[in-house]
Amino acid sequence: MTRYRVAVHIVPRRGLLDPQGKAVADALRSLGFPGVEDVHVGRHIVAEVQAADAASAEQSVRAMCAKLLANPVTEDFEIAGVNAA
Amino acid sequence: MTRYRVAVHIVPRRGLLDPQGKAVADALRSLGFPGVEDVHVGRHIVAEVQAADAASAEQSVRAMCAKLLANPVTEDFEIAGVNAA
């Protein structure tokens, strides 16, 4: 078993309202960043897992996202990277 | 002016307590993922900004992180990517 560090991005699904992103964009514009057009706020999760190889580390993190980490109604997730830790 | 999409990772600073990450790791282990050793939960922010070039887009997003998006006491940020949108 090797230790892998798997990074995941969980982002609000495109086309759904993203009130947090809108609030951040409005705050940035009023703080002196007029060039901000849009902001999306998601989560960046790094999981350190023991697995036999990188493929099974990725597969188990996908299962974690489906089961706990992401809300399947409102969010999408993508595996951003798998590295031996 | 071109529209750039700048992705940022904001993560809890190493060495500080990360109660959210610890709670997620405990929940995953009790949900049937015994291989989970550690979890860190940060934010993944995508900002779409108007800028003259990629370097100035990145620079303005760094300023946004320092001013609003990241907590300089407890968090670190890194620019994950700059792409023309």
Backbone of each chain as ProteinMPNN parsed JSONL, in Angstrom:
{"seq_chain_A": "MTRYRVAVHIVPRRGLLDPQGKAVADALRSLGFPGVEDVHVGRHIVAEVQAADAASAEQSVRAMCAKLLANPVTEDFEIAGVNAA", "coords_chain_A": {"N_chain_A": [[0.853, -1.189, 0.0], [0.51, 2.191, -0.777], [0.91, 5.652, -0.028], [-1.249, 8.043, -1.244], [-1.864, 11.306, -2.521], [-4.706, 12.882, -3.231], [-6.262, 15.295, -5.13], [-9.239, 17.185, -5.324], [-11.684, 19.021, -7.088], [-14.624, 20.602, -6.234], [-17.402, 21.948, -7.569], [-19.98, 24.458, -8.007], [-22.781, 23.439, -9.895], [-22.898, 24.24, -13.333], [-25.068, 26.747, -14.546], [-26.831, 26.642, -12.47], [-28.041, 28.815, -9.882], [-25.603, 30.758, -8.189], [-25.233, 31.978, -5.423], [-23.239, 32.603, -3.549], [-20.928, 33.015, -5.094], [-21.808, 35.219, -6.57], [-22.103, 37.125, -4.568], [-19.441, 37.423, -3.766], [-18.296, 38.416, -6.127], [-19.644, 40.879, -6.331], [-18.707, 42.109, -3.992], [-15.98, 42.283, -4.559], [-15.968, 44.024, -6.762], [-16.899, 46.34, -5.511], [-14.81, 46.811, -3.858], [-12.853, 47.863, -5.417], [-12.097, 46.476, -7.714], [-12.893, 46.671, -10.66], [-12.827, 45.123, -12.935], [-13.807, 42.588, -12.534], [-15.814, 40.02, -13.677], [-17.234, 37.704, -13.114], [-17.608, 35.27, -10.556], [-16.903, 32.103, -9.23], [-17.413, 29.992, -6.534], [-16.041, 27.216, -5.167], [-15.132, 24.044, -3.651], [-11.925, 22.903, -2.612], [-10.511, 19.98, -2.15], [-8.209, 17.984, -0.486], [-7.285, 14.737, -0.213], [-5.616, 12.335, 1.675], [-4.802, 9.139, 1.069], [-4.456, 5.603, 1.643], [-3.548, 3.276, -0.759], [-3.454, 0.663, -3.251], [-2.551, 1.346, -5.791], [-2.262, 4.21, -8.044], [-4.58, 4.371, -9.603], [-6.505, 2.996, -8.099], [-6.562, 4.606, -5.856], [-7.625, 6.955, -6.946], [-10.115, 6.007, -7.727], [-11.275, 5.372, -5.248], [-11.489, 7.871, -4.104], [-13.255, 9.09, -5.858], [-15.546, 7.629, -5.211], [-15.892, 8.525, -2.583], [-16.524, 11.208, -3.062], [-18.972, 10.939, -4.397], [-20.47, 9.856, -2.366], [-20.226, 11.377, -0.01], [-18.794, 13.872, -0.191], [-19.539, 15.64, -2.267], [-22.498, 17.374, -3.277], [-24.853, 15.798, -5.083], [-26.98, 16.969, -6.385], [-26.521, 19.677, -6.762], [-23.867, 20.101, -7.342], [-20.809, 19.577, -9.154], [-17.998, 17.371, -9.514], [-14.445, 17.078, -9.972], [-11.516, 15.152, -10.43], [-8.522, 16.537, -9.613], [-5.851, 15.872, -9.422], [-3.53, 13.201, -8.853], [-1.114, 12.113, -6.726], [1.768, 10.358, -5.576], [2.339, 10.403, -2.116]], "CA_chain_A": [[0.0, 0.0, 0.0], [1.254, 3.444, -0.859], [0.078, 6.793, 0.342], [-1.481, 8.954, -2.365], [-2.536, 12.57, -2.229], [-5.648, 13.082, -4.33], [-6.91, 16.61, -5.054], [-10.546, 17.214, -5.978], [-12.422, 20.292, -7.138], [-16.075, 20.468, -6.202], [-17.848, 23.269, -8.026], [-21.423, 24.541, -8.241], [-23.124, 23.018, -11.253], [-23.148, 25.338, -14.29], [-26.467, 27.014, -14.849], [-27.565, 26.866, -11.227], [-27.706, 30.049, -9.182], [-24.441, 30.63, -7.315], [-25.311, 33.232, -4.674], [-21.971, 32.928, -2.895], [-20.061, 33.597, -6.115], [-22.31, 36.547, -6.923], [-21.788, 38.031, -3.458], [-18.002, 37.698, -3.803], [-18.034, 39.289, -7.281], [-20.111, 42.225, -5.989], [-17.803, 42.67, -2.989], [-14.712, 42.633, -5.208], [-16.158, 45.245, -7.561], [-17.009, 47.523, -4.657], [-13.508, 47.024, -3.209], [-11.897, 48.478, -6.329], [-11.689, 45.585, -8.812], [-14.028, 46.766, -11.585], [-12.711, 44.171, -14.043], [-14.347, 41.265, -12.184], [-17.081, 39.771, -14.349], [-17.974, 36.59, -12.549], [-16.809, 34.482, -9.619], [-17.52, 30.865, -8.772], [-16.73, 29.506, -5.341], [-16.227, 25.8, -4.905], [-14.222, 23.531, -2.634], [-10.698, 22.221, -3.046], [-10.299, 19.0, -1.088], [-7.061, 17.11, -0.667], [-7.414, 13.56, 0.636], [-4.46, 11.434, 1.674], [-5.363, 7.797, 1.232], [-3.626, 4.428, 1.387], [-4.135, 2.48, -1.835], [-2.484, -0.201, -3.912], [-1.949, 2.094, -6.899], [-2.892, 5.514, -8.247], [-5.928, 4.213, -10.143], [-7.482, 2.66, -7.062], [-6.704, 5.796, -5.015], [-8.567, 7.862, -7.603], [-11.446, 5.41, -7.695], [-11.893, 5.457, -3.929], [-11.864, 9.271, -3.849], [-14.505, 9.32, -6.607], [-16.648, 7.085, -4.417], [-16.109, 9.438, -1.443], [-17.224, 12.404, -3.554], [-20.355, 10.597, -4.695], [-21.18, 9.445, -1.155], [-20.22, 12.358, 1.076], [-18.151, 15.187, -0.317], [-20.248, 16.536, -3.19], [-23.95, 17.27, -3.331], [-25.07, 15.448, -6.494], [-28.029, 17.798, -6.993], [-26.105, 21.048, -7.075], [-22.426, 20.248, -7.529], [-20.013, 18.648, -9.952], [-16.631, 17.262, -9.012], [-13.45, 16.508, -10.879], [-10.246, 14.828, -9.798], [-7.549, 17.479, -10.162], [-4.512, 15.307, -9.471], [-3.214, 12.08, -7.964], [0.336, 12.016, -6.589], [2.268, 9.611, -4.426], [2.654, 11.401, -1.071]], "C_chain_A": [[0.89, 1.241, 0.0], [0.302, 4.568, -0.468], [-0.027, 7.72, -0.86], [-2.198, 10.194, -1.874], [-3.41, 12.884, -3.446], [-6.346, 14.429, -4.13], [-8.19, 16.588, -5.867], [-11.059, 18.647, -5.997], [-13.908, 19.974, -7.127], [-16.642, 21.846, -6.489], [-19.357, 23.271, -8.187], [-21.717, 24.183, -9.692], [-23.433, 24.237, -12.118], [-24.64, 25.512, -14.522], [-27.323, 27.152, -13.609], [-27.161, 28.221, -10.657], [-26.522, 29.799, -8.255], [-24.373, 31.899, -6.462], [-24.003, 33.605, -3.985], [-21.009, 33.586, -3.885], [-20.496, 34.999, -6.478], [-21.973, 37.551, -5.828], [-20.31, 38.402, -3.474], [-17.682, 38.634, -4.963], [-18.464, 40.717, -6.962], [-19.166, 42.888, -4.982], [-16.494, 43.102, -3.634], [-14.863, 43.912, -6.029], [-16.223, 46.47, -6.662], [-15.721, 47.781, -3.888], [-12.46, 47.553, -4.183], [-11.352, 47.529, -7.38], [-12.801, 45.581, -9.857], [-13.976, 45.735, -12.71], [-13.301, 42.801, -13.761], [-15.693, 41.058, -12.866], [-17.906, 38.704, -13.65], [-17.041, 35.831, -11.609], [-17.597, 33.226, -9.276], [-16.708, 30.353, -7.595], [-17.059, 28.033, -5.157], [-15.29, 25.36, -3.806], [-13.06, 22.8, -3.275], [-10.355, 21.275, -1.908], [-9.092, 18.149, -1.436], [-7.203, 15.961, 0.314], [-6.138, 12.743, 0.531], [-4.969, 10.048, 2.015], [-4.294, 6.747, 0.973], [-4.303, 3.61, 0.289], [-3.029, 1.69, -2.519], [-1.797, 0.526, -5.07], [-2.759, 3.37, -7.129], [-4.323, 5.368, -8.744], [-6.915, 3.871, -9.043], [-7.614, 3.799, -6.062], [-7.731, 6.74, -5.626], [-9.994, 7.326, -7.515], [-12.079, 5.551, -6.313], [-12.267, 6.908, -3.629], [-13.11, 9.651, -4.66], [-15.719, 8.801, -5.826], [-16.949, 7.979, -3.216], [-16.875, 10.681, -1.878], [-18.694, 12.089, -3.766], [-21.147, 10.379, -3.415], [-21.272, 10.563, -0.118], [-19.816, 13.76, 0.65], [-18.921, 16.159, -1.198], [-21.75, 16.311, -3.062], [-24.338, 16.994, -4.784], [-26.147, 16.287, -7.172], [-27.471, 19.12, -7.504], [-24.638, 21.178, -7.453], [-21.868, 19.198, -8.483], [-18.643, 18.529, -9.307], [-15.718, 16.728, -10.093], [-12.187, 16.244, -10.081], [-9.178, 15.715, -10.439], [-6.146, 16.882, -10.237], [-4.359, 14.168, -8.494], [-1.695, 11.966, -7.922], [0.683, 11.105, -5.433], [2.732, 10.618, -3.382], [3.979, 11.037, -0.393]], "O_chain_A": [[1.898, 1.303, 0.705], [-0.919, 4.45, -0.562], [0.985, 8.132, -1.426], [-3.014, 10.151, -0.954], [-2.907, 13.12, -4.545], [-6.948, 14.672, -3.085], [-8.226, 16.04, -6.968], [-10.885, 19.392, -5.033], [-14.385, 19.168, -7.926], [-16.395, 22.797, -5.747], [-19.959, 22.234, -8.468], [-20.987, 24.579, -10.6], [-24.139, 25.15, -11.692], [-25.377, 24.538, -14.673], [-28.418, 27.711, -13.669], [-26.064, 28.712, -10.923], [-26.444, 28.753, -7.611], [-23.566, 32.789, -6.731], [-23.688, 34.788, -3.85], [-20.359, 34.581, -3.566], [-19.659, 35.88, -6.673], [-21.603, 38.689, -6.114], [-19.955, 39.554, -3.226], [-16.88, 39.554, -4.805], [-17.746, 41.666, -7.278], [-18.859, 44.075, -5.098], [-15.955, 44.158, -3.303], [-13.993, 44.782, -5.996], [-15.672, 47.519, -6.997], [-15.551, 48.86, -3.321], [-11.292, 47.68, -3.815], [-10.254, 47.747, -7.892], [-13.567, 44.622, -9.948], [-14.986, 45.499, -13.372], [-13.304, 41.937, -14.638], [-16.619, 41.842, -12.655], [-19.133, 38.791, -13.6], [-15.834, 35.76, -11.841], [-18.808, 33.279, -9.06], [-15.48, 30.286, -7.649], [-18.222, 27.658, -5.009], [-14.714, 26.19, -3.103], [-13.19, 22.171, -4.325], [-9.955, 21.712, -0.828], [-8.974, 17.653, -2.557], [-7.238, 16.173, 1.526], [-5.639, 12.489, -0.566], [-5.497, 9.811, 3.101], [-3.361, 6.958, 0.199], [-5.487, 3.288, 0.39], [-1.843, 1.996, -2.39], [-0.602, 0.341, -5.302], [-3.796, 3.586, -6.502], [-5.193, 6.148, -8.357], [-8.036, 4.381, -9.034], [-8.679, 3.957, -5.464], [-8.599, 7.263, -4.927], [-10.945, 8.068, -7.266], [-13.276, 5.817, -6.204], [-13.271, 7.15, -2.96], [-13.928, 10.447, -4.199], [-16.769, 9.441, -5.785], [-18.111, 8.175, -2.862], [-17.761, 11.156, -1.168], [-19.565, 12.863, -3.37], [-22.341, 10.673, -3.36], [-22.282, 10.683, 0.576], [-20.429, 14.737, 1.081], [-18.96, 17.357, -0.921], [-22.207, 15.204, -2.777], [-24.171, 17.866, -5.636], [-26.224, 16.316, -8.401], [-27.891, 19.621, -8.547], [-24.203, 22.259, -7.849], [-22.39, 18.089, -8.597], [-18.176, 19.452, -8.641], [-16.148, 16.023, -11.006], [-11.83, 17.002, -9.18], [-8.953, 15.656, -11.648], [-5.33, 17.338, -11.038], [-4.979, 14.162, -7.431], [-1.057, 11.75, -8.952], [-0.02, 11.078, -4.423], [3.434, 11.576, -3.709], [4.424, 11.744, 0.511]]}, "seq_chain_B": "MTRYRVAVHIVPRRGLLDPQGKAVADALRSLGFPGVEDVHVGRHIVAEVQAADAASAEQSVRAMCAKLLANPVTEDFEIAGVNAA", "coords_chain_B": {"N_chain_B": [[-8.652, 44.71, -24.036], [-8.975, 41.56, -22.56], [-10.843, 38.636, -21.705], [-10.122, 36.782, -18.899], [-9.872, 33.646, -17.244], [-9.256, 32.888, -14.053], [-7.993, 30.581, -11.831], [-7.954, 29.777, -8.395], [-6.487, 28.309, -5.522], [-7.344, 28.135, -2.191], [-6.092, 27.356, 0.827], [-6.075, 25.798, 4.098], [-3.539, 26.903, 6.297], [-0.542, 25.052, 6.547], [0.112, 23.094, 9.412], [-1.524, 24.455, 11.097], [-4.431, 23.83, 13.092], [-7.017, 21.938, 11.559], [-10.052, 21.718, 11.734], [-12.311, 21.186, 10.163], [-11.352, 19.562, 8.087], [-10.513, 17.388, 9.624], [-12.949, 16.482, 10.635], [-14.203, 15.665, 8.281], [-12.475, 13.607, 7.458], [-12.854, 11.778, 9.56], [-15.583, 11.214, 9.216], [-15.529, 9.99, 6.698], [-14.009, 7.693, 7.207], [-15.757, 6.371, 8.947], [-17.782, 5.867, 7.203], [-16.961, 3.784, 5.685], [-14.488, 3.984, 4.413], [-11.665, 3.039, 5.109], [-9.055, 3.59, 4.41], [-8.476, 6.278, 4.476], [-6.291, 8.784, 5.417], [-5.885, 11.466, 5.96], [-7.458, 14.628, 5.545], [-7.814, 17.653, 3.834], [-9.587, 20.616, 3.678], [-10.214, 23.113, 1.475], [-10.769, 26.165, -0.423], [-11.886, 26.519, -3.785], [-11.606, 28.812, -6.111], [-12.891, 30.43, -8.903], [-12.269, 33.112, -10.886], [-13.536, 35.366, -13.215], [-12.087, 37.725, -15.117], [-11.569, 40.946, -16.627], [-8.73, 41.891, -18.384], [-5.582, 43.304, -19.471], [-3.565, 41.527, -20.176], [-2.392, 38.122, -19.539], [-0.622, 38.158, -17.378], [-1.311, 40.492, -15.985], [-3.903, 39.872, -15.291], [-3.469, 37.751, -13.519], [-2.058, 39.091, -11.55], [-3.995, 40.881, -10.586], [-5.82, 39.137, -9.469], [-4.286, 38.001, -7.465], [-4.079, 40.24, -5.797], [-6.768, 40.46, -5.063], [-7.069, 38.134, -3.553], [-5.362, 38.673, -1.404], [-6.685, 40.815, -0.307], [-9.422, 40.219, 0.076], [-10.249, 37.488, -0.398], [-8.748, 35.443, 0.846], [-7.864, 34.492, 4.179], [-5.319, 35.989, 5.759], [-4.137, 35.169, 8.117], [-4.701, 32.501, 8.613], [-4.708, 31.097, 6.253], [-3.329, 29.964, 3.124], [-2.734, 30.907, -0.291], [-2.75, 29.89, -3.731], [-2.17, 30.505, -7.159], [-3.833, 28.624, -9.462], [-4.212, 28.449, -12.169], [-4.261, 30.29, -15.264], [-6.287, 31.237, -17.817], [-7.249, 32.287, -21.089], [-10.592, 33.264, -21.474]], "CA_chain_B": [[-8.932, 43.934, -22.828], [-9.414, 40.195, -22.827], [-11.421, 38.023, -20.518], [-9.326, 35.657, -18.414], [-10.441, 32.843, -16.162], [-8.138, 32.625, -13.141], [-8.381, 29.646, -10.766], [-7.149, 29.938, -7.185], [-6.734, 27.403, -4.393], [-7.111, 28.728, -0.877], [-6.004, 26.17, 1.687], [-5.66, 26.089, 5.474], [-2.078, 26.911, 6.417], [0.047, 23.83, 7.134], [0.534, 23.185, 10.796], [-2.64, 24.918, 11.914], [-5.534, 22.886, 13.238], [-7.977, 22.003, 10.452], [-11.143, 20.908, 12.292], [-13.226, 20.731, 9.11], [-10.712, 18.424, 7.438], [-10.525, 16.249, 10.543], [-14.329, 15.966, 10.694], [-14.48, 14.956, 7.029], [-11.718, 12.355, 7.47], [-13.529, 10.855, 10.483], [-16.842, 10.777, 8.602], [-15.226, 9.059, 5.607], [-13.611, 6.403, 7.782], [-16.92, 5.658, 9.494], [-18.652, 5.495, 6.082], [-16.434, 2.633, 4.967], [-13.248, 4.253, 3.677], [-10.654, 2.982, 6.167], [-7.737, 4.016, 3.932], [-8.306, 7.738, 4.536], [-5.386, 9.176, 6.488], [-5.946, 12.884, 6.283], [-8.21, 15.396, 4.558], [-7.756, 19.109, 3.992], [-10.66, 21.249, 2.914], [-9.979, 24.517, 1.167], [-11.704, 26.684, -1.416], [-11.451, 26.582, -5.186], [-12.327, 29.988, -6.612], [-12.616, 30.788, -10.293], [-12.677, 34.491, -11.142], [-13.428, 35.798, -14.61], [-11.731, 39.146, -15.048], [-11.093, 41.64, -17.821], [-7.379, 42.403, -18.149], [-4.835, 43.535, -20.706], [-2.854, 40.295, -20.521], [-2.511, 37.09, -18.505], [0.139, 38.533, -16.183], [-2.028, 41.463, -15.15], [-5.048, 39.159, -14.716], [-2.988, 37.021, -12.343], [-1.69, 40.052, -10.506], [-5.164, 41.454, -9.927], [-6.435, 38.107, -8.627], [-3.469, 37.932, -6.235], [-4.482, 41.345, -4.924], [-8.088, 40.117, -4.504], [-6.87, 37.125, -2.502], [-4.761, 39.312, -0.242], [-7.589, 41.821, 0.257], [-10.751, 39.728, 0.448], [-10.638, 36.084, -0.547], [-8.053, 34.559, 1.782], [-7.559, 35.015, 5.506], [-3.855, 35.879, 5.796], [-3.667, 34.568, 9.367], [-4.91, 31.054, 8.685], [-4.796, 30.453, 4.941], [-2.412, 30.258, 2.031], [-3.389, 30.747, -1.586], [-1.883, 29.763, -4.896], [-2.857, 30.619, -8.439], [-3.762, 27.295, -10.066], [-4.189, 28.517, -13.626], [-4.79, 31.493, -15.914], [-6.607, 30.918, -19.207], [-8.162, 33.19, -21.78], [-11.931, 32.644, -21.403]], "C_chain_B": [[-9.461, 42.565, -23.235], [-9.992, 39.632, -21.531], [-10.574, 36.812, -20.138], [-10.068, 34.955, -17.286], [-9.268, 32.413, -15.282], [-8.647, 31.727, -12.015], [-7.415, 29.786, -9.598], [-7.503, 28.831, -6.203], [-6.418, 28.153, -3.116], [-7.183, 27.59, 0.124], [-5.615, 26.583, 3.097], [-4.136, 25.991, 5.559], [-1.606, 25.629, 7.096], [0.435, 24.062, 8.58], [-0.541, 23.764, 11.691], [-3.664, 23.801, 12.034], [-6.499, 23.057, 12.083], [-9.181, 21.156, 10.869], [-12.099, 20.398, 11.221], [-12.647, 19.507, 8.4], [-10.747, 17.187, 8.321], [-11.919, 15.629, 10.617], [-14.648, 15.168, 9.435], [-13.736, 13.621, 7.017], [-12.398, 11.335, 8.391], [-14.82, 10.32, 9.868], [-16.568, 9.76, 7.501], [-14.837, 7.697, 6.159], [-14.834, 5.659, 8.297], [-17.919, 5.291, 8.404], [-18.072, 4.359, 5.251], [-15.248, 2.926, 4.089], [-12.087, 4.244, 4.674], [-9.279, 3.494, 5.721], [-7.484, 5.507, 4.022], [-7.399, 8.109, 5.697], [-5.582, 10.621, 6.912], [-6.734, 13.58, 5.176], [-8.018, 16.875, 4.871], [-8.82, 19.717, 3.107], [-10.318, 22.718, 2.722], [-11.013, 24.998, 0.177], [-11.056, 26.741, -2.786], [-12.265, 27.706, -5.799], [-11.913, 30.241, -8.048], [-13.16, 32.189, -10.51], [-12.512, 34.771, -12.623], [-13.24, 37.302, -14.605], [-11.319, 39.656, -16.419], [-9.703, 42.193, -17.511], [-6.664, 42.516, -19.479], [-4.096, 42.268, -21.142], [-2.908, 39.343, -19.334], [-1.783, 37.499, -17.229], [-0.631, 39.53, -15.328], [-3.299, 40.847, -14.585], [-4.615, 38.44, -13.448], [-2.682, 37.966, -11.189], [-2.93, 40.608, -9.806], [-5.845, 40.398, -9.061], [-5.609, 37.885, -7.349], [-3.861, 39.037, -5.253], [-5.84, 41.06, -4.287], [-7.957, 39.113, -3.364], [-6.348, 37.786, -1.243], [-5.771, 40.2, 0.471], [-8.904, 41.222, 0.767], [-10.855, 38.211, 0.545], [-9.999, 35.165, 0.478], [-7.858, 35.265, 3.117], [-6.051, 34.872, 5.721], [-3.319, 35.245, 7.075], [-3.691, 33.047, 9.28], [-4.826, 30.348, 7.343], [-3.663, 30.874, 4.013], [-3.187, 30.157, 0.726], [-2.337, 30.548, -2.663], [-2.744, 29.878, -6.139], [-2.699, 29.276, -9.151], [-3.73, 27.358, -11.585], [-4.78, 29.811, -14.127], [-5.028, 31.13, -17.372], [-7.461, 32.02, -19.801], [-9.534, 32.512, -21.828], [-12.629, 32.755, -22.759]], "O_chain_B": [[-10.287, 42.442, -24.139], [-9.677, 40.085, -20.43], [-10.339, 35.926, -20.959], [-10.782, 35.572, -16.495], [-8.395, 31.664, -15.72], [-9.61, 32.067, -11.327], [-6.204, 29.9, -9.791], [-8.668, 28.458, -6.066], [-5.344, 28.739, -2.979], [-8.217, 26.935, 0.255], [-4.92, 27.58, 3.291], [-3.526, 25.103, 4.963], [-2.188, 25.18, 8.084], [1.011, 25.092, 8.928], [-0.492, 23.594, 12.909], [-3.747, 22.929, 11.168], [-6.776, 24.181, 11.663], [-9.327, 20.018, 10.422], [-12.643, 19.301, 11.349], [-13.358, 18.535, 8.142], [-10.979, 16.077, 7.843], [-12.061, 14.407, 10.657], [-15.288, 14.119, 9.508], [-14.302, 12.607, 6.609], [-12.507, 10.161, 8.04], [-15.124, 9.132, 9.978], [-17.293, 8.773, 7.378], [-15.276, 6.666, 5.649], [-14.945, 4.447, 8.109], [-18.818, 4.485, 8.645], [-18.636, 4.006, 4.215], [-15.006, 2.209, 3.118], [-11.578, 5.302, 5.046], [-8.432, 3.799, 6.561], [-6.394, 5.968, 3.684], [-7.702, 7.784, 6.845], [-5.458, 10.953, 8.09], [-6.683, 13.173, 4.015], [-8.057, 17.288, 6.03], [-8.938, 19.374, 1.931], [-10.155, 23.465, 3.686], [-12.022, 24.33, -0.048], [-9.855, 26.976, -2.927], [-13.475, 27.572, -5.986], [-10.725, 30.262, -8.369], [-14.355, 32.435, -10.344], [-11.48, 34.456, -13.216], [-14.105, 38.054, -14.155], [-10.797, 38.916, -17.253], [-9.511, 42.877, -16.506], [-7.066, 41.918, -20.477], [-4.012, 41.972, -22.334], [-3.4, 39.696, -18.262], [-2.258, 37.228, -16.126], [-0.619, 39.441, -14.101], [-3.744, 41.247, -13.509], [-5.298, 38.504, -12.426], [-2.994, 37.693, -10.03], [-2.931, 40.788, -8.589], [-6.397, 40.735, -8.013], [-6.165, 37.613, -6.284], [-3.962, 38.809, -4.048], [-6.054, 41.374, -3.116], [-8.639, 39.219, -2.345], [-6.824, 37.505, -0.143], [-5.734, 40.334, 1.694], [-9.438, 41.673, 1.78], [-11.482, 37.695, 1.471], [-10.629, 34.211, 0.934], [-7.705, 36.485, 3.171], [-5.554, 33.754, 5.851], [-2.162, 34.826, 7.114], [-2.805, 32.378, 9.812], [-4.869, 29.119, 7.293], [-3.122, 31.976, 4.107], [-4.17, 29.423, 0.633], [-1.192, 30.978, -2.527], [-3.885, 29.417, -6.174], [-1.58, 28.835, -9.414], [-3.269, 26.416, -12.229], [-5.685, 30.373, -13.51], [-4.095, 30.761, -18.085], [-8.292, 32.617, -19.116], [-9.637, 31.336, -22.177], [-13.762, 32.296, -22.91]]}, "name": "protein", "num_of_chains": 2, "seq": "MTRYRVAVHIVPRRGLLDPQGKAVADALRSLGFPGVEDVHVGRHIVAEVQAADAASAEQSVRAMCAKLLANPVTEDFEIAGVNAAMTRYRVAVHIVPRRGLLDPQGKAVADALRSLGFPGVEDVHVGRHIVAEVQAADAASAEQSVRAMCAKLLANPVTEDFEIAGVNAA"}
